[in-house]
Amino acid sequence: MVHTNARLCVSSAYAGQHWGLSRFDDYFNVHVFQSIYQKGSNVFAAMPSLHSAYPIIVVYYAFKNRLGFAKYILAMVMVGIWLTAVYTSHHYILDVLVGILTAIAGINLFNLLFTKVPALVKFLDRYEAYIS
């Protein structure tokens, strides 16, 4: 039995709805993603996409710390993650865009709080001394 989704067709064996990754299983005639997603409790796309947010933070610090050519590699990986999240139907474009905005807001909020609030600056200085 085949259920039709506007984006792809998946067999009823894919009860966990792992969306685009079922194409991998079908193409290679394996059950890798089927077995993984049948065990998950929440396999649907999330808003915002943290697949999109986390790479922004990594690339931000790569540029901030002047990691040379590595920062460009990381930026390419970041864009690849965004495209893959949409292509595999794990996230809608809106999920990715809101994830990007969430990371940018988080970076700015962190920078604001940890530079302007004396108690947080003191905490961060103590913590840095403790772990070094």
VORO-226915 format. One record per residue (C-alpha): x, y, z; chain. Coordinates in pm, whole numbers, plus 50000, padded with zeros to 5 digits. Example, Ala and Ser with C-alpha at 12.3 -4.5 7.8 and 13.67 -1.06 7.14 Angstrom:
# VORO-226915
<pt><px>51230</px><py>49550</py><pz>50780</pz><c>A</c></pt>
<pt><px>51367</px><py>49894</py><pz>50714</pz><c>A</c></pt>
# end
This chain:
# VORO-226915
<pt><px>50000</px><py>50000</py><pz>50000</pz><c>A</c></pt>
<pt><px>50133</px><py>50345</py><pz>49912</pz><c>A</c></pt>
<pt><px>50039</px><py>50668</py><pz>50085</pz><c>A</c></pt>
<pt><px>50076</px><py>50982</py><pz>49880</pz><c>A</c></pt>
<pt><px>50229</px><py>51295</py><pz>50021</pz><c>A</c></pt>
<pt><px>50253</px><py>51613</py><pz>49816</pz><c>A</c></pt>
<pt><px>50631</px><py>51579</py><pz>49823</pz><c>A</c></pt>
<pt><px>50686</px><py>51204</py><pz>49773</pz><c>A</c></pt>
<pt><px>50531</px><py>50861</py><pz>49788</pz><c>A</c></pt>
<pt><px>50623</px><py>50628</py><pz>50072</pz><c>A</c></pt>
<pt><px>50510</px><py>50277</py><pz>50145</pz><c>A</c></pt>
<pt><px>50311</px><py>50196</py><pz>50457</pz><c>A</c></pt>
<pt><px>50621</px><py>50017</py><pz>50589</pz><c>A</c></pt>
<pt><px>50757</px><py>50363</py><pz>50671</pz><c>A</c></pt>
<pt><px>50520</px><py>50431</py><pz>50956</pz><c>A</c></pt>
<pt><px>50770</px><py>50664</py><pz>51123</pz><c>A</c></pt>
<pt><px>50751</px><py>50907</py><pz>50831</pz><c>A</c></pt>
<pt><px>51121</px><py>50957</py><pz>50774</pz><c>A</c></pt>
<pt><px>51028</px><py>51139</py><pz>50457</pz><c>A</c></pt>
<pt><px>51303</px><py>51177</py><pz>50199</pz><c>A</c></pt>
<pt><px>51536</px><py>50927</py><pz>50362</pz><c>A</c></pt>
<pt><px>51304</px><py>50645</py><pz>50256</pz><c>A</c></pt>
<pt><px>51432</px><py>50712</py><pz>49903</pz><c>A</c></pt>
<pt><px>51778</px><py>50600</py><pz>50020</pz><c>A</c></pt>
<pt><px>51635</px><py>50278</py><pz>50160</pz><c>A</c></pt>
<pt><px>51434</px><py>50214</py><pz>49844</pz><c>A</c></pt>
<pt><px>51722</px><py>50290</py><pz>49609</pz><c>A</c></pt>
<pt><px>51975</px><py>50064</py><pz>49784</pz><c>A</c></pt>
<pt><px>51712</px><py>49807</py><pz>49886</pz><c>A</c></pt>
<pt><px>51805</px><py>49837</py><pz>50255</pz><c>A</c></pt>
<pt><px>51615</px><py>49928</py><pz>50572</pz><c>A</c></pt>
<pt><px>51860</px><py>50166</py><pz>50741</pz><c>A</c></pt>
<pt><px>51637</px><py>50468</py><pz>50793</pz><c>A</c></pt>
<pt><px>51319</px><py>50265</py><pz>50824</pz><c>A</c></pt>
<pt><px>51462</px><py>50085</py><pz>51127</pz><c>A</c></pt>
<pt><px>51597</px><py>50404</py><pz>51284</pz><c>A</c></pt>
<pt><px>51281</px><py>50608</py><pz>51248</pz><c>A</c></pt>
<pt><px>51041</px><py>50336</py><pz>51356</pz><c>A</c></pt>
<pt><px>51205</px><py>50355</py><pz>51700</pz><c>A</c></pt>
<pt><px>51184</px><py>50733</py><pz>51733</pz><c>A</c></pt>
<pt><px>50904</px><py>50903</py><pz>51923</pz><c>A</c></pt>
<pt><px>50914</px><py>51231</py><pz>51729</pz><c>A</c></pt>
<pt><px>51033</px><py>51204</py><pz>51373</pz><c>A</c></pt>
<pt><px>50857</px><py>51503</py><pz>51222</pz><c>A</c></pt>
<pt><px>51017</px><py>51833</py><pz>51131</pz><c>A</c></pt>
<pt><px>51065</px><py>52077</py><pz>51413</pz><c>A</c></pt>
<pt><px>51023</px><py>52451</py><pz>51414</pz><c>A</c></pt>
<pt><px>51280</px><py>52601</py><pz>51423</pz><c>A</c></pt>
<pt><px>51528</px><py>52369</py><pz>51256</pz><c>A</c></pt>
<pt><px>51825</px><py>52321</py><pz>51484</pz><c>A</c></pt>
<pt><px>51995</px><py>52152</py><pz>51186</pz><c>A</c></pt>
<pt><px>52008</px><py>52506</py><pz>51053</pz><c>A</c></pt>
<pt><px>52088</px><py>52689</py><pz>51374</pz><c>A</c></pt>
<pt><px>52389</px><py>52498</py><pz>51506</pz><c>A</c></pt>
<pt><px>52607</px><py>52535</py><pz>51194</pz><c>A</c></pt>
<pt><px>52556</px><py>52914</py><pz>51207</pz><c>A</c></pt>
<pt><px>52707</px><py>52919</py><pz>51554</pz><c>A</c></pt>
<pt><px>53002</px><py>52707</py><pz>51440</pz><c>A</c></pt>
<pt><px>53065</px><py>52928</py><pz>51135</pz><c>A</c></pt>
<pt><px>53028</px><py>53245</py><pz>51344</pz><c>A</c></pt>
<pt><px>53304</px><py>53133</py><pz>51580</pz><c>A</c></pt>
<pt><px>53516</px><py>53006</py><pz>51291</pz><c>A</c></pt>
<pt><px>53512</px><py>53355</py><pz>51138</pz><c>A</c></pt>
<pt><px>53548</px><py>53526</py><pz>51477</pz><c>A</c></pt>
<pt><px>53855</px><py>53317</py><pz>51560</pz><c>A</c></pt>
<pt><px>53998</px><py>53353</py><pz>51208</pz><c>A</c></pt>
<pt><px>54033</px><py>52985</py><pz>51130</pz><c>A</c></pt>
<pt><px>54168</px><py>53052</py><pz>50782</pz><c>A</c></pt>
<pt><px>54048</px><py>52831</py><pz>50500</pz><c>A</c></pt>
<pt><px>53860</px><py>52605</py><pz>50744</pz><c>A</c></pt>
<pt><px>53597</px><py>52874</py><pz>50795</pz><c>A</c></pt>
<pt><px>53507</px><py>52857</py><pz>50424</pz><c>A</c></pt>
<pt><px>53483</px><py>52478</py><pz>50437</pz><c>A</c></pt>
<pt><px>53255</px><py>52507</py><pz>50741</pz><c>A</c></pt>
<pt><px>53041</px><py>52765</py><pz>50560</pz><c>A</c></pt>
<pt><px>53000</px><py>52527</py><pz>50265</pz><c>A</c></pt>
<pt><px>52904</px><py>52245</py><pz>50502</pz><c>A</c></pt>
<pt><px>52653</px><py>52478</py><pz>50667</pz><c>A</c></pt>
<pt><px>52482</px><py>52555</py><pz>50336</pz><c>A</c></pt>
<pt><px>52489</px><py>52185</py><pz>50251</pz><c>A</c></pt>
<pt><px>52312</px><py>52105</py><pz>50579</pz><c>A</c></pt>
<pt><px>52043</px><py>52362</py><pz>50500</pz><c>A</c></pt>
<pt><px>51985</px><py>52222</py><pz>50153</pz><c>A</c></pt>
<pt><px>51987</px><py>51862</py><pz>50277</pz><c>A</c></pt>
<pt><px>51737</px><py>51937</py><pz>50555</pz><c>A</c></pt>
<pt><px>51493</px><py>52059</py><pz>50290</pz><c>A</c></pt>
<pt><px>51582</px><py>51806</py><pz>50017</pz><c>A</c></pt>
<pt><px>51530</px><py>51505</py><pz>50245</pz><c>A</c></pt>
<pt><px>51199</px><py>51661</py><pz>50356</pz><c>A</c></pt>
<pt><px>51309</px><py>51671</py><pz>50719</pz><c>A</c></pt>
<pt><px>51229</px><py>52041</py><pz>50729</pz><c>A</c></pt>
<pt><px>51035</px><py>52293</py><pz>50530</pz><c>A</c></pt>
<pt><px>51213</px><py>52602</py><pz>50403</pz><c>A</c></pt>
<pt><px>51039</px><py>52806</py><pz>50672</pz><c>A</c></pt>
<pt><px>51181</px><py>52578</py><pz>50944</pz><c>A</c></pt>
<pt><px>51531</px><py>52639</py><pz>50809</pz><c>A</c></pt>
<pt><px>51486</px><py>53016</py><pz>50783</pz><c>A</c></pt>
<pt><px>51350</px><py>53042</py><pz>51138</pz><c>A</c></pt>
<pt><px>51639</px><py>52821</py><pz>51257</pz><c>A</c></pt>
<pt><px>51885</px><py>53063</py><pz>51097</pz><c>A</c></pt>
<pt><px>51713</px><py>53360</py><pz>51261</pz><c>A</c></pt>
<pt><px>51708</px><py>53178</py><pz>51596</pz><c>A</c></pt>
<pt><px>52084</px><py>53122</py><pz>51584</pz><c>A</c></pt>
<pt><px>52151</px><py>53484</py><pz>51488</pz><c>A</c></pt>
<pt><px>51927</px><py>53605</py><pz>51771</pz><c>A</c></pt>
<pt><px>52097</px><py>53366</py><pz>52015</pz><c>A</c></pt>
<pt><px>52446</px><py>53482</py><pz>51918</pz><c>A</c></pt>
<pt><px>52347</px><py>53847</py><pz>51952</pz><c>A</c></pt>
<pt><px>52171</px><py>53789</py><pz>52285</pz><c>A</c></pt>
<pt><px>52471</px><py>53599</py><pz>52421</pz><c>A</c></pt>
<pt><px>52711</px><py>53874</py><pz>52310</pz><c>A</c></pt>
<pt><px>52488</px><py>54143</py><pz>52459</pz><c>A</c></pt>
<pt><px>52433</px><py>53970</py><pz>52793</pz><c>A</c></pt>
<pt><px>52790</px><py>53854</py><pz>52842</pz><c>A</c></pt>
<pt><px>52938</px><py>54194</py><pz>52765</pz><c>A</c></pt>
<pt><px>52686</px><py>54427</py><pz>52935</pz><c>A</c></pt>
<pt><px>52569</px><py>54241</py><pz>53247</pz><c>A</c></pt>
<pt><px>52847</px><py>54253</py><pz>53510</pz><c>A</c></pt>
<pt><px>52733</px><py>53941</py><pz>53699</pz><c>A</c></pt>
<pt><px>52740</px><py>53735</py><pz>53378</pz><c>A</c></pt>
<pt><px>53079</px><py>53876</py><pz>53276</pz><c>A</c></pt>
<pt><px>53216</px><py>53781</py><pz>53619</pz><c>A</c></pt>
<pt><px>53061</px><py>53434</py><pz>53592</pz><c>A</c></pt>
<pt><px>53211</px><py>53379</py><pz>53247</pz><c>A</c></pt>
<pt><px>53555</px><py>53497</py><pz>53363</pz><c>A</c></pt>
<pt><px>53544</px><py>53262</py><pz>53664</pz><c>A</c></pt>
<pt><px>53426</px><py>52973</py><pz>53451</pz><c>A</c></pt>
<pt><px>53698</px><py>53033</py><pz>53194</pz><c>A</c></pt>
<pt><px>53961</px><py>53039</py><pz>53470</pz><c>A</c></pt>
<pt><px>53816</px><py>52720</py><pz>53619</pz><c>A</c></pt>
<pt><px>53831</px><py>52521</py><pz>53295</pz><c>A</c></pt>
<pt><px>54172</px><py>52645</py><pz>53182</pz><c>A</c></pt>
# end
